Protein backbone atom coordinates (compact mmCIF):
# COMPACT_ATOMS: atom_id res chain seq x y z
CA UNK A 1 0.00 0.00 0.00
CA UNK A 2 1.31 3.43 -0.86
CA UNK A 3 0.41 6.34 1.39
CA UNK A 4 1.56 9.84 0.53
CA UNK A 5 1.96 12.26 3.44
CA UNK A 6 2.95 15.88 3.40
CA UNK A 7 4.20 16.84 6.85
CA UNK A 8 6.06 19.84 8.12
CA UNK A 9 9.24 19.11 10.06
CA UNK A 10 7.70 19.61 13.53
CA UNK A 11 4.78 17.28 12.76
CA UNK A 12 7.15 14.69 11.33
CA UNK A 13 9.30 14.76 14.46
CA UNK A 14 6.24 14.49 16.73
CA UNK A 15 4.90 11.54 14.74
CA UNK A 16 8.27 9.79 14.89
CA UNK A 17 8.45 10.31 18.65
CA UNK A 18 5.04 8.71 19.06
CA UNK A 19 6.00 5.82 16.76
CA UNK A 20 9.04 5.11 18.93
CA UNK A 21 7.58 5.82 22.38
CA UNK A 22 3.96 4.62 22.20
CA UNK A 23 3.24 1.31 23.92
CA UNK A 24 -0.22 -0.08 23.12
CA UNK A 25 -2.14 -1.59 26.00
CA UNK A 26 -5.43 -2.62 24.48
CA UNK A 27 -5.61 -5.89 26.39
CA UNK A 28 -5.44 -7.82 23.10
CA UNK A 29 -1.87 -9.02 22.56
CA UNK A 30 -2.40 -9.69 18.84
CA UNK A 31 -3.85 -6.25 18.24
CA UNK A 32 -1.02 -4.65 20.22
CA UNK A 33 1.56 -6.50 18.09
CA UNK A 34 -0.19 -5.40 14.89
CA UNK A 35 -0.18 -1.79 16.03
CA UNK A 36 3.49 -1.94 17.05
CA UNK A 37 4.35 -3.46 13.68
CA UNK A 38 2.43 -0.73 11.87
CA UNK A 39 4.12 2.00 13.92
CA UNK A 40 7.54 0.50 13.22
CA UNK A 41 6.79 0.40 9.48
CA UNK A 42 5.60 4.02 9.59
CA UNK A 43 8.75 5.14 11.43
CA UNK A 44 10.97 3.31 8.94
CA UNK A 45 9.15 4.91 5.99
CA UNK A 46 9.43 8.38 7.52
CA UNK A 47 13.13 7.87 8.28
CA UNK A 48 13.76 6.69 4.72
CA UNK A 49 11.85 9.62 3.23
CA UNK A 50 13.69 12.03 5.49
CA UNK A 51 17.05 10.71 4.28
CA UNK A 52 16.01 11.40 0.69
CA UNK A 53 14.65 14.89 1.30
CA UNK A 54 17.03 16.51 3.80
CA UNK A 55 19.75 18.72 2.38
CA UNK A 56 23.30 17.36 2.61
Predicted model as a PDB file, atoms N, CA, C, CB and O in Angstrom, pLDDT in the B-factor column:
MODEL        1                                                                  
ATOM      1  N   UNK A   1       0.851  -1.164   0.000  1.00 82.00           N  
ATOM      2  CA  UNK A   1       0.000   0.000   0.000  1.00 82.00           C  
ATOM      3  C   UNK A   1       0.897   1.227   0.000  1.00 82.00           C  
ATOM      4  CB  UNK A   1      -0.969  -0.002   1.217  1.00 82.00           C  
ATOM      5  O   UNK A   1       1.884   1.279   0.733  1.00 82.00           O  
ATOM      6  N   UNK A   2       0.568   2.183  -0.795  1.00 83.00           N  
ATOM      7  CA  UNK A   2       1.311   3.431  -0.858  1.00 83.00           C  
ATOM      8  C   UNK A   2       0.469   4.531  -0.233  1.00 83.00           C  
ATOM      9  CB  UNK A   2       1.693   3.784  -2.320  1.00 83.00           C  
ATOM     10  O   UNK A   2      -0.682   4.751  -0.613  1.00 83.00           O  
ATOM     11  N   UNK A   3       1.069   5.216   0.735  1.00 84.00           N  
ATOM     12  CA  UNK A   3       0.415   6.342   1.392  1.00 84.00           C  
ATOM     13  C   UNK A   3       1.326   7.542   1.230  1.00 84.00           C  
ATOM     14  CB  UNK A   3       0.116   6.045   2.907  1.00 84.00           C  
ATOM     15  O   UNK A   3       2.515   7.468   1.542  1.00 84.00           O  
ATOM     16  N   UNK A   4       0.792   8.625   0.754  1.00 87.00           N  
ATOM     17  CA  UNK A   4       1.561   9.841   0.529  1.00 87.00           C  
ATOM     18  C   UNK A   4       1.188  10.858   1.598  1.00 87.00           C  
ATOM     19  CB  UNK A   4       1.308  10.411  -0.898  1.00 87.00           C  
ATOM     20  O   UNK A   4       0.029  11.257   1.711  1.00 87.00           O  
ATOM     21  N   UNK A   5       2.186  11.277   2.386  1.00 86.00           N  
ATOM     22  CA  UNK A   5       1.959  12.259   3.442  1.00 86.00           C  
ATOM     23  C   UNK A   5       2.781  13.504   3.164  1.00 86.00           C  
ATOM     24  CB  UNK A   5       2.311  11.675   4.827  1.00 86.00           C  
ATOM     25  O   UNK A   5       3.916  13.424   2.693  1.00 86.00           O  
ATOM     26  N   UNK A   6       2.207  14.631   3.455  1.00 90.00           N  
ATOM     27  CA  UNK A   6       2.955  15.878   3.398  1.00 90.00           C  
ATOM     28  C   UNK A   6       2.935  16.454   4.810  1.00 90.00           C  
ATOM     29  CB  UNK A   6       2.344  16.890   2.336  1.00 90.00           C  
ATOM     30  O   UNK A   6       1.906  16.934   5.285  1.00 90.00           O  
ATOM     31  N   UNK A   7       4.089  16.398   5.474  1.00 90.00           N  
ATOM     32  CA  UNK A   7       4.196  16.836   6.854  1.00 90.00           C  
ATOM     33  C   UNK A   7       5.242  17.927   6.976  1.00 90.00           C  
ATOM     34  CB  UNK A   7       4.536  15.662   7.772  1.00 90.00           C  
ATOM     35  O   UNK A   7       6.267  17.888   6.295  1.00 90.00           O  
ATOM     36  N   UNK A   8       4.987  18.901   7.841  1.00 91.00           N  
ATOM     37  CA  UNK A   8       6.055  19.842   8.125  1.00 91.00           C  
ATOM     38  C   UNK A   8       7.021  19.153   9.094  1.00 91.00           C  
ATOM     39  CB  UNK A   8       5.495  21.194   8.722  1.00 91.00           C  
ATOM     40  O   UNK A   8       6.703  18.106   9.659  1.00 91.00           O  
ATOM     41  N   UNK A   9       8.191  19.744   9.277  1.00 91.00           N  
ATOM     42  CA  UNK A   9       9.241  19.111  10.063  1.00 91.00           C  
ATOM     43  C   UNK A   9       8.793  18.838  11.500  1.00 91.00           C  
ATOM     44  CB  UNK A   9      10.485  19.983  10.065  1.00 91.00           C  
ATOM     45  O   UNK A   9       9.047  17.754  12.026  1.00 91.00           O  
ATOM     46  N   UNK A  10       8.138  19.792  12.135  1.00 94.00           N  
ATOM     47  CA  UNK A  10       7.697  19.612  13.526  1.00 94.00           C  
ATOM     48  C   UNK A  10       6.696  18.458  13.658  1.00 94.00           C  
ATOM     49  CB  UNK A  10       7.066  20.911  14.054  1.00 94.00           C  
ATOM     50  O   UNK A  10       6.781  17.663  14.594  1.00 94.00           O  
ATOM     51  N   UNK A  11       5.754  18.370  12.726  1.00 94.00           N  
ATOM     52  CA  UNK A  11       4.778  17.285  12.761  1.00 94.00           C  
ATOM     53  C   UNK A  11       5.452  15.935  12.528  1.00 94.00           C  
ATOM     54  CB  UNK A  11       3.682  17.516  11.712  1.00 94.00           C  
ATOM     55  O   UNK A  11       5.109  14.939  13.165  1.00 94.00           O  
ATOM     56  N   UNK A  12       6.417  15.915  11.607  1.00 93.00           N  
ATOM     57  CA  UNK A  12       7.146  14.687  11.328  1.00 93.00           C  
ATOM     58  C   UNK A  12       7.889  14.211  12.574  1.00 93.00           C  
ATOM     59  CB  UNK A  12       8.129  14.897  10.167  1.00 93.00           C  
ATOM     60  O   UNK A  12       7.844  13.027  12.909  1.00 93.00           O  
ATOM     61  N   UNK A  13       8.564  15.119  13.255  1.00 94.00           N  
ATOM     62  CA  UNK A  13       9.302  14.761  14.464  1.00 94.00           C  
ATOM     63  C   UNK A  13       8.354  14.264  15.565  1.00 94.00           C  
ATOM     64  CB  UNK A  13      10.113  15.969  14.966  1.00 94.00           C  
ATOM     65  O   UNK A  13       8.663  13.295  16.258  1.00 94.00           O  
ATOM     66  N   UNK A  14       7.216  14.919  15.723  1.00 96.00           N  
ATOM     67  CA  UNK A  14       6.239  14.487  16.730  1.00 96.00           C  
ATOM     68  C   UNK A  14       5.708  13.095  16.405  1.00 96.00           C  
ATOM     69  CB  UNK A  14       5.072  15.493  16.819  1.00 96.00           C  
ATOM     70  O   UNK A  14       5.586  12.252  17.294  1.00 96.00           O  
ATOM     71  N   UNK A  15       5.395  12.854  15.153  1.00 96.00           N  
ATOM     72  CA  UNK A  15       4.896  11.543  14.742  1.00 96.00           C  
ATOM     73  C   UNK A  15       5.947  10.470  14.975  1.00 96.00           C  
ATOM     74  CB  UNK A  15       4.478  11.563  13.269  1.00 96.00           C  
ATOM     75  O   UNK A  15       5.621   9.382  15.450  1.00 96.00           O  
ATOM     76  N   UNK A  16       7.195  10.755  14.649  1.00 95.00           N  
ATOM     77  CA  UNK A  16       8.268   9.789  14.889  1.00 95.00           C  
ATOM     78  C   UNK A  16       8.433   9.497  16.380  1.00 95.00           C  
ATOM     79  CB  UNK A  16       9.586  10.307  14.309  1.00 95.00           C  
ATOM     80  O   UNK A  16       8.634   8.346  16.768  1.00 95.00           O  
ATOM     81  N   UNK A  17       8.349  10.530  17.212  1.00 96.00           N  
ATOM     82  CA  UNK A  17       8.450  10.313  18.655  1.00 96.00           C  
ATOM     83  C   UNK A  17       7.355   9.367  19.131  1.00 96.00           C  
ATOM     84  CB  UNK A  17       8.364  11.649  19.411  1.00 96.00           C  
ATOM     85  O   UNK A  17       7.614   8.458  19.921  1.00 96.00           O  
ATOM     86  N   UNK A  18       6.145   9.578  18.657  1.00 95.00           N  
ATOM     87  CA  UNK A  18       5.038   8.705  19.057  1.00 95.00           C  
ATOM     88  C   UNK A  18       5.237   7.287  18.526  1.00 95.00           C  
ATOM     89  CB  UNK A  18       3.700   9.272  18.555  1.00 95.00           C  
ATOM     90  O   UNK A  18       4.938   6.319  19.225  1.00 95.00           O  
ATOM     91  N   UNK A  19       5.733   7.157  17.311  1.00 95.00           N  
ATOM     92  CA  UNK A  19       6.002   5.819  16.761  1.00 95.00           C  
ATOM     93  C   UNK A  19       6.986   5.061  17.640  1.00 95.00           C  
ATOM     94  CB  UNK A  19       6.553   5.922  15.324  1.00 95.00           C  
ATOM     95  O   UNK A  19       6.830   3.862  17.866  1.00 95.00           O  
ATOM     96  N   UNK A  20       7.998   5.764  18.135  1.00 94.00           N  
ATOM     97  CA  UNK A  20       9.036   5.105  18.933  1.00 94.00           C  
ATOM     98  C   UNK A  20       8.633   4.923  20.392  1.00 94.00           C  
ATOM     99  CB  UNK A  20      10.319   5.900  18.863  1.00 94.00           C  
ATOM    100  O   UNK A  20       9.038   3.945  21.020  1.00 94.00           O  
ATOM    101  N   UNK A  21       7.858   5.826  20.937  1.00 96.00           N  
ATOM    102  CA  UNK A  21       7.577   5.821  22.377  1.00 96.00           C  
ATOM    103  C   UNK A  21       6.258   5.166  22.766  1.00 96.00           C  
ATOM    104  CB  UNK A  21       7.583   7.216  22.882  1.00 96.00           C  
ATOM    105  O   UNK A  21       6.120   4.705  23.900  1.00 96.00           O  
ATOM    106  N   UNK A  22       5.288   5.111  21.862  1.00 95.00           N  
ATOM    107  CA  UNK A  22       3.961   4.620  22.204  1.00 95.00           C  
ATOM    108  C   UNK A  22       3.993   3.119  22.490  1.00 95.00           C  
ATOM    109  CB  UNK A  22       2.972   4.924  21.073  1.00 95.00           C  
ATOM    110  O   UNK A  22       4.588   2.350  21.734  1.00 95.00           O  
ATOM    111  N   UNK A  23       3.371   2.720  23.550  1.00 93.00           N  
ATOM    112  CA  UNK A  23       3.242   1.305  23.917  1.00 93.00           C  
ATOM    113  C   UNK A  23       1.755   0.971  24.038  1.00 93.00           C  
ATOM    114  CB  UNK A  23       4.000   0.991  25.260  1.00 93.00           C  
ATOM    115  O   UNK A  23       1.109   1.370  25.006  1.00 93.00           O  
ATOM    116  N   UNK A  24       1.211   0.244  23.065  1.00 92.00           N  
ATOM    117  CA  UNK A  24      -0.217  -0.078  23.116  1.00 92.00           C  
ATOM    118  C   UNK A  24      -0.530  -1.003  24.282  1.00 92.00           C  
ATOM    119  CB  UNK A  24      -0.666  -0.721  21.803  1.00 92.00           C  
ATOM    120  O   UNK A  24       0.251  -1.891  24.625  1.00 92.00           O  
ATOM    121  N   UNK A  25      -1.672  -0.776  24.872  1.00 94.00           N  
ATOM    122  CA  UNK A  25      -2.137  -1.588  25.998  1.00 94.00           C  
ATOM    123  C   UNK A  25      -3.643  -1.816  25.861  1.00 94.00           C  
ATOM    124  CB  UNK A  25      -1.802  -0.901  27.363  1.00 94.00           C  
ATOM    125  O   UNK A  25      -4.432  -1.451  26.732  1.00 94.00           O  
ATOM    126  N   UNK A  26      -4.004  -2.425  24.753  1.00 94.00           N  
ATOM    127  CA  UNK A  26      -5.430  -2.620  24.484  1.00 94.00           C  
ATOM    128  C   UNK A  26      -6.014  -3.798  25.253  1.00 94.00           C  
ATOM    129  CB  UNK A  26      -5.652  -2.824  23.003  1.00 94.00           C  
ATOM    130  O   UNK A  26      -7.231  -3.921  25.394  1.00 94.00           O  
ATOM    131  N   UNK A  27      -5.130  -4.666  25.749  1.00 94.00           N  
ATOM    132  CA  UNK A  27      -5.611  -5.885  26.386  1.00 94.00           C  
ATOM    133  C   UNK A  27      -5.664  -7.055  25.422  1.00 94.00           C  
ATOM    134  CB  UNK A  27      -6.975  -5.655  26.978  1.00 94.00           C  
ATOM    135  O   UNK A  27      -5.882  -8.195  25.834  1.00 94.00           O  
ATOM    136  N   UNK A  28      -5.465  -6.778  24.136  1.00 97.00           N  
ATOM    137  CA  UNK A  28      -5.441  -7.816  23.102  1.00 97.00           C  
ATOM    138  C   UNK A  28      -4.020  -7.875  22.547  1.00 97.00           C  
ATOM    139  CB  UNK A  28      -6.496  -7.526  21.957  1.00 97.00           C  
ATOM    140  O   UNK A  28      -3.601  -6.998  21.791  1.00 97.00           O  
ATOM    141  N   UNK A  29      -3.284  -8.921  22.934  1.00 97.00           N  
ATOM    142  CA  UNK A  29      -1.872  -9.021  22.560  1.00 97.00           C  
ATOM    143  C   UNK A  29      -1.670  -9.009  21.046  1.00 97.00           C  
ATOM    144  CB  UNK A  29      -1.268 -10.287  23.143  1.00 97.00           C  
ATOM    145  O   UNK A  29      -0.723  -8.395  20.555  1.00 97.00           O  
ATOM    146  N   UNK A  30      -2.545  -9.674  20.307  1.00 97.00           N  
ATOM    147  CA  UNK A  30      -2.397  -9.690  18.844  1.00 97.00           C  
ATOM    148  C   UNK A  30      -2.597  -8.307  18.256  1.00 97.00           C  
ATOM    149  CB  UNK A  30      -3.391 -10.670  18.213  1.00 97.00           C  
ATOM    150  O   UNK A  30      -1.845  -7.887  17.376  1.00 97.00           O  
ATOM    151  N   UNK A  31      -3.590  -7.608  18.729  1.00 97.00           N  
ATOM    152  CA  UNK A  31      -3.848  -6.249  18.239  1.00 97.00           C  
ATOM    153  C   UNK A  31      -2.691  -5.318  18.612  1.00 97.00           C  
ATOM    154  CB  UNK A  31      -5.182  -5.706  18.816  1.00 97.00           C  
ATOM    155  O   UNK A  31      -2.293  -4.473  17.811  1.00 97.00           O  
ATOM    156  N   UNK A  32      -2.159  -5.469  19.806  1.00 97.00           N  
ATOM    157  CA  UNK A  32      -1.016  -4.654  20.221  1.00 97.00           C  
ATOM    158  C   UNK A  32       0.193  -4.913  19.324  1.00 97.00           C  
ATOM    159  CB  UNK A  32      -0.656  -4.939  21.688  1.00 97.00           C  
ATOM    160  O   UNK A  32       0.894  -3.976  18.942  1.00 97.00           O  
ATOM    161  N   UNK A  33       0.440  -6.176  18.989  1.00 97.00           N  
ATOM    162  CA  UNK A  33       1.562  -6.503  18.088  1.00 97.00           C  
ATOM    163  C   UNK A  33       1.336  -5.919  16.703  1.00 97.00           C  
ATOM    164  CB  UNK A  33       1.751  -8.030  17.986  1.00 97.00           C  
ATOM    165  O   UNK A  33       2.271  -5.404  16.090  1.00 97.00           O  
ATOM    166  N   UNK A  34       0.115  -5.990  16.203  1.00 97.00           N  
ATOM    167  CA  UNK A  34      -0.192  -5.402  14.886  1.00 97.00           C  
ATOM    168  C   UNK A  34       0.066  -3.900  14.886  1.00 97.00           C  
ATOM    169  CB  UNK A  34      -1.659  -5.681  14.494  1.00 97.00           C  
ATOM    170  O   UNK A  34       0.660  -3.364  13.951  1.00 97.00           O  
ATOM    171  N   UNK A  35      -0.383  -3.230  15.938  1.00 96.00           N  
ATOM    172  CA  UNK A  35      -0.180  -1.790  16.027  1.00 96.00           C  
ATOM    173  C   UNK A  35       1.302  -1.460  16.127  1.00 96.00           C  
ATOM    174  CB  UNK A  35      -0.933  -1.216  17.228  1.00 96.00           C  
ATOM    175  O   UNK A  35       1.771  -0.537  15.462  1.00 96.00           O  
ATOM    176  N   UNK A  36       2.046  -2.193  16.942  1.00 96.00           N  
ATOM    177  CA  UNK A  36       3.487  -1.944  17.054  1.00 96.00           C  
ATOM    178  C   UNK A  36       4.175  -2.175  15.711  1.00 96.00           C  
ATOM    179  CB  UNK A  36       4.114  -2.849  18.137  1.00 96.00           C  
ATOM    180  O   UNK A  36       5.069  -1.415  15.340  1.00 96.00           O  
ATOM    181  N   UNK A  37       3.781  -3.185  14.997  1.00 96.00           N  
ATOM    182  CA  UNK A  37       4.352  -3.459  13.680  1.00 96.00           C  
ATOM    183  C   UNK A  37       4.046  -2.323  12.714  1.00 96.00           C  
ATOM    184  CB  UNK A  37       3.815  -4.784  13.125  1.00 96.00           C  
ATOM    185  O   UNK A  37       4.914  -1.900  11.950  1.00 96.00           O  
ATOM    186  N   UNK A  38       2.824  -1.834  12.748  1.00 95.00           N  
ATOM    187  CA  UNK A  38       2.435  -0.729  11.872  1.00 95.00           C  
ATOM    188  C   UNK A  38       3.196   0.544  12.222  1.00 95.00           C  
ATOM    189  CB  UNK A  38       0.927  -0.482  11.965  1.00 95.00           C  
ATOM    190  O   UNK A  38       3.622   1.274  11.327  1.00 95.00           O  
ATOM    191  N   UNK A  39       3.369   0.818  13.508  1.00 96.00           N  
ATOM    192  CA  UNK A  39       4.119   2.003  13.920  1.00 96.00           C  
ATOM    193  C   UNK A  39       5.587   1.894  13.533  1.00 96.00           C  
ATOM    194  CB  UNK A  39       3.992   2.213  15.426  1.00 96.00           C  
ATOM    195  O   UNK A  39       6.200   2.887  13.141  1.00 96.00           O  
ATOM    196  N   UNK A  40       6.155   0.702  13.640  1.00 96.00           N  
ATOM    197  CA  UNK A  40       7.541   0.499  13.218  1.00 96.00           C  
ATOM    198  C   UNK A  40       7.689   0.722  11.714  1.00 96.00           C  
ATOM    199  CB  UNK A  40       8.017  -0.914  13.595  1.00 96.00           C  
ATOM    200  O   UNK A  40       8.651   1.348  11.271  1.00 96.00           O  
ATOM    201  N   UNK A  41       6.744   0.214  10.934  1.00 95.00           N  
ATOM    202  CA  UNK A  41       6.789   0.403   9.484  1.00 95.00           C  
ATOM    203  C   UNK A  41       6.653   1.881   9.130  1.00 95.00           C  
ATOM    204  CB  UNK A  41       5.677  -0.414   8.798  1.00 95.00           C  
ATOM    205  O   UNK A  41       7.337   2.371   8.231  1.00 95.00           O  
ATOM    206  N   UNK A  42       5.778   2.588   9.828  1.00 94.00           N  
ATOM    207  CA  UNK A  42       5.604   4.017   9.592  1.00 94.00           C  
ATOM    208  C   UNK A  42       6.888   4.769   9.911  1.00 94.00           C  
ATOM    209  CB  UNK A  42       4.440   4.566  10.431  1.00 94.00           C  
ATOM    210  O   UNK A  42       7.315   5.621   9.132  1.00 94.00           O  
ATOM    211  N   UNK A  43       7.504   4.467  11.041  1.00 96.00           N  
ATOM    212  CA  UNK A  43       8.748   5.142  11.426  1.00 96.00           C  
ATOM    213  C   UNK A  43       9.846   4.866  10.409  1.00 96.00           C  
ATOM    214  CB  UNK A  43       9.200   4.691  12.827  1.00 96.00           C  
ATOM    215  O   UNK A  43      10.594   5.775  10.050  1.00 96.00           O  
ATOM    216  N   UNK A  44       9.954   3.634   9.941  1.00 95.00           N  
ATOM    217  CA  UNK A  44      10.965   3.308   8.937  1.00 95.00           C  
ATOM    218  C   UNK A  44      10.724   4.081   7.645  1.00 95.00           C  
ATOM    219  CB  UNK A  44      10.972   1.802   8.656  1.00 95.00           C  
ATOM    220  O   UNK A  44      11.671   4.582   7.038  1.00 95.00           O  
ATOM    221  N   UNK A  45       9.475   4.182   7.221  1.00 93.00           N  
ATOM    222  CA  UNK A  45       9.148   4.912   5.987  1.00 93.00           C  
ATOM    223  C   UNK A  45       9.458   6.396   6.140  1.00 93.00           C  
ATOM    224  CB  UNK A  45       7.663   4.719   5.617  1.00 93.00           C  
ATOM    225  O   UNK A  45       9.982   7.019   5.216  1.00 93.00           O  
ATOM    226  N   UNK A  46       9.141   6.962   7.288  1.00 93.00           N  
ATOM    227  CA  UNK A  46       9.428   8.380   7.521  1.00 93.00           C  
ATOM    228  C   UNK A  46      10.933   8.607   7.546  1.00 93.00           C  
ATOM    229  CB  UNK A  46       8.788   8.864   8.846  1.00 93.00           C  
ATOM    230  O   UNK A  46      11.423   9.565   6.949  1.00 93.00           O  
ATOM    231  N   UNK A  47      11.671   7.738   8.229  1.00 92.00           N  
ATOM    232  CA  UNK A  47      13.128   7.870   8.277  1.00 92.00           C  
ATOM    233  C   UNK A  47      13.733   7.776   6.882  1.00 92.00           C  
ATOM    234  CB  UNK A  47      13.734   6.794   9.186  1.00 92.00           C  
ATOM    235  O   UNK A  47      14.624   8.553   6.538  1.00 92.00           O  
ATOM    236  N   UNK A  48      13.261   6.844   6.088  1.00 91.00           N  
ATOM    237  CA  UNK A  48      13.763   6.685   4.723  1.00 91.00           C  
ATOM    238  C   UNK A  48      13.450   7.918   3.878  1.00 91.00           C  
ATOM    239  CB  UNK A  48      13.159   5.434   4.073  1.00 91.00           C  
ATOM    240  O   UNK A  48      14.309   8.402   3.140  1.00 91.00           O  
ATOM    241  N   UNK A  49      12.227   8.422   3.983  1.00 89.00           N  
ATOM    242  CA  UNK A  49      11.851   9.616   3.226  1.00 89.00           C  
ATOM    243  C   UNK A  49      12.662  10.813   3.678  1.00 89.00           C  
ATOM    244  CB  UNK A  49      10.355   9.905   3.378  1.00 89.00           C  
ATOM    245  O   UNK A  49      13.047  11.646   2.858  1.00 89.00           O  
ATOM    246  N   UNK A  50      12.925  10.909   4.968  1.00 87.00           N  
ATOM    247  CA  UNK A  50      13.688  12.027   5.494  1.00 87.00           C  
ATOM    248  C   UNK A  50      15.113  12.000   4.945  1.00 87.00           C  
ATOM    249  CB  UNK A  50      13.700  11.995   7.030  1.00 87.00           C  
ATOM    250  O   UNK A  50      15.670  13.051   4.631  1.00 87.00           O  
ATOM    251  N   UNK A  51      15.705  10.822   4.827  1.00 87.00           N  
ATOM    252  CA  UNK A  51      17.055  10.708   4.280  1.00 87.00           C  
ATOM    253  C   UNK A  51      17.124  11.205   2.841  1.00 87.00           C  
ATOM    254  CB  UNK A  51      17.530   9.265   4.351  1.00 87.00           C  
ATOM    255  O   UNK A  51      18.141  11.748   2.408  1.00 87.00           O  
ATOM    256  N   UNK A  52      16.033  11.013   2.108  1.00 84.00           N  
ATOM    257  CA  UNK A  52      16.012  11.397   0.693  1.00 84.00           C  
ATOM    258  C   UNK A  52      15.603  12.847   0.469  1.00 84.00           C  
ATOM    259  CB  UNK A  52      15.077  10.496  -0.065  1.00 84.00           C  
ATOM    260  O   UNK A  52      15.725  13.349  -0.649  1.00 84.00           O  
ATOM    261  N   UNK A  53      15.123  13.528   1.494  1.00 79.00           N  
ATOM    262  CA  UNK A  53      14.651  14.889   1.304  1.00 79.00           C  
ATOM    263  C   UNK A  53      15.448  15.931   2.052  1.00 79.00           C  
ATOM    264  CB  UNK A  53      13.244  14.981   1.710  1.00 79.00           C  
ATOM    265  O   UNK A  53      15.341  17.117   1.740  1.00 79.00           O  
ATOM    266  N   UNK A  54      16.255  15.527   3.044  1.00 65.00           N  
ATOM    267  CA  UNK A  54      17.030  16.509   3.795  1.00 65.00           C  
ATOM    268  C   UNK A  54      18.237  16.952   2.981  1.00 65.00           C  
ATOM    269  CB  UNK A  54      17.477  15.931   5.153  1.00 65.00           C  
ATOM    270  O   UNK A  54      18.863  16.152   2.286  1.00 65.00           O  
ATOM    271  N   UNK A  55      18.552  18.241   3.077  1.00 63.00           N  
ATOM    272  CA  UNK A  55      19.746  18.719   2.383  1.00 63.00           C  
ATOM    273  C   UNK A  55      21.007  18.103   2.976  1.00 63.00           C  
ATOM    274  CB  UNK A  55      19.826  20.246   2.448  1.00 63.00           C  
ATOM    275  O   UNK A  55      21.046  17.777   4.162  1.00 63.00           O  
ATOM    276  N   UNK A  56      22.031  17.944   2.154  1.00 55.00           N  
ATOM    277  CA  UNK A  56      23.302  17.364   2.615  1.00 55.00           C  
ATOM    278  C   UNK A  56      24.065  18.292   3.498  1.00 55.00           C  
ATOM    279  CB  UNK A  56      24.160  16.981   1.453  1.00 55.00           C  
ATOM    280  O   UNK A  56      25.152  17.948   3.964  1.00 55.00           O  
TER     281      UNK A  56                                                      
ENDMDL                                                                          
END                                                                             
